[in-house]
Amino acid sequence: MGCQSEVMHWYEQIAPLTERMLMLARVGSWGDLPALEAMQSDMVDRLKVIEPDEELSESQNARKYQLLSRIIASQAEISKLVMPQLEELQMVLKNMTSQQLLQQTYGRSNEPVS
């Protein structure tokens, strides 16, 4: 990684990945988000392991906080966009469960009423 620290490498990877996730959320490309979220999660897990052991310079710390600000802002906007979708999905699942319970309880009659 040359003279760049591994910690900074991962922050430099996470920030644009999070911004890409935001772009996809803005256009409603929900199916593409889980794979990117998994990648981001793996990167963050790696950072959790290596960051405590690596000391950053003052300039690296400044850059790290710039990147963190971008990441946090993107994550906040992603959450705002995703939450209504999750609420809608929960409502659909709740309605499906209710319909299944009604069908199990009362049965489904396909016989014509005379």
C-alpha positions as CSV (number, residue, x, y, z in Angstrom):
1,M,0.0,0.0,0.0
2,G,3.0,2.3,-0.4
3,C,3.3,5.0,2.3
4,Q,-0.5,5.0,2.9
5,S,-1.6,3.2,6.0
6,E,-4.0,0.2,5.8
7,V,-6.5,2.1,8.0
8,M,-6.6,5.0,5.6
9,H,-6.8,2.6,2.6
10,W,-10.1,1.2,4.0
11,Y,-11.6,4.6,4.8
12,E,-10.7,5.7,1.3
13,Q,-12.6,2.6,0.0
14,I,-15.6,2.9,2.3
15,A,-16.5,6.5,1.5
16,P,-17.1,6.2,-2.2
17,L,-18.8,2.8,-1.7
18,T,-21.2,4.4,0.7
19,E,-21.8,7.2,-1.8
20,R,-22.5,4.7,-4.5
21,M,-25.0,3.0,-2.1
22,L,-26.7,6.4,-1.6
23,M,-26.9,6.9,-5.4
24,L,-28.6,3.5,-5.8
25,A,-31.0,4.3,-3.0
26,R,-31.9,7.6,-4.5
27,V,-32.9,5.9,-7.8
28,G,-34.7,3.0,-6.0
29,S,-32.3,0.3,-7.0
30,W,-33.0,-1.7,-3.8
31,G,-31.8,-5.0,-5.2
32,D,-28.2,-3.8,-5.6
33,L,-27.8,-2.5,-2.1
34,P,-27.4,-5.8,-0.1
35,A,-24.3,-6.8,-1.9
36,L,-22.7,-3.4,-1.4
37,E,-23.8,-3.3,2.2
38,A,-22.1,-6.7,2.7
39,M,-18.9,-5.3,1.2
40,Q,-19.1,-2.3,3.4
41,S,-19.7,-4.4,6.4
42,D,-16.6,-6.5,5.7
43,M,-14.5,-3.4,5.3
44,V,-15.7,-2.0,8.6
45,D,-15.0,-5.3,10.3
46,R,-11.5,-5.2,9.0
47,L,-11.1,-1.6,10.2
48,K,-12.2,-2.7,13.7
49,V,-9.4,-5.2,13.8
50,I,-6.6,-3.0,12.5
51,E,-7.4,0.5,13.6
52,P,-6.6,0.1,17.3
53,D,-3.1,-1.1,16.4
54,E,-2.2,1.7,13.9
55,E,-1.3,5.2,14.9
56,L,-2.2,7.9,12.3
57,S,-0.4,11.1,11.7
58,E,-2.1,14.5,12.2
59,S,-2.8,14.8,8.5
60,Q,-4.1,11.3,8.3
61,N,-6.4,11.9,11.2
62,A,-7.7,15.0,9.5
63,R,-8.4,13.1,6.3
64,K,-10.0,10.3,8.3
65,Y,-12.5,12.7,9.8
66,Q,-13.3,14.2,6.4
67,L,-14.0,10.7,5.1
68,L,-16.0,9.8,8.2
69,S,-18.1,12.9,7.7
70,R,-18.9,11.9,4.2
71,I,-19.6,8.3,5.2
72,I,-21.9,9.4,8.1
73,A,-23.8,11.9,5.9
74,S,-24.3,9.3,3.2
75,Q,-25.4,6.7,5.7
76,A,-27.9,9.1,7.2
77,E,-29.5,9.8,3.9
78,I,-29.5,6.1,2.9
79,S,-31.4,5.4,6.2
80,K,-34.0,8.1,5.4
81,L,-34.5,6.6,1.9
82,V,-34.6,3.0,3.1
83,M,-36.8,3.3,6.1
84,P,-40.1,4.0,4.2
85,Q,-39.3,1.0,2.0
86,L,-38.8,-1.2,5.1
87,E,-42.0,0.0,6.6
88,E,-43.9,-0.7,3.4
89,L,-42.4,-4.2,3.3
90,Q,-43.4,-4.8,6.9
91,M,-47.0,-3.7,6.1
92,V,-47.1,-6.1,3.1
93,L,-45.8,-9.0,5.2
94,K,-48.3,-8.2,8.0
95,N,-51.1,-8.2,5.5
96,M,-50.0,-11.5,3.9
97,T,-49.7,-13.1,7.4
98,S,-53.2,-11.9,8.2
99,Q,-54.6,-13.3,4.9
100,Q,-52.9,-16.6,5.6
101,L,-54.4,-16.8,9.1
102,L,-57.9,-16.0,7.8
103,Q,-57.5,-18.7,5.1
104,Q,-56.3,-21.3,7.7
105,T,-59.1,-20.4,10.1
106,Y,-62.0,-20.1,7.8
107,G,-60.8,-22.0,4.8
108,R,-61.1,-20.9,1.2
109,S,-64.5,-21.5,-0.4
110,N,-64.4,-21.7,-4.2
111,E,-68.0,-23.0,-4.3
112,P,-70.5,-20.6,-5.9
113,V,-73.2,-19.2,-3.5
114,S,-76.6,-20.5,-4.5
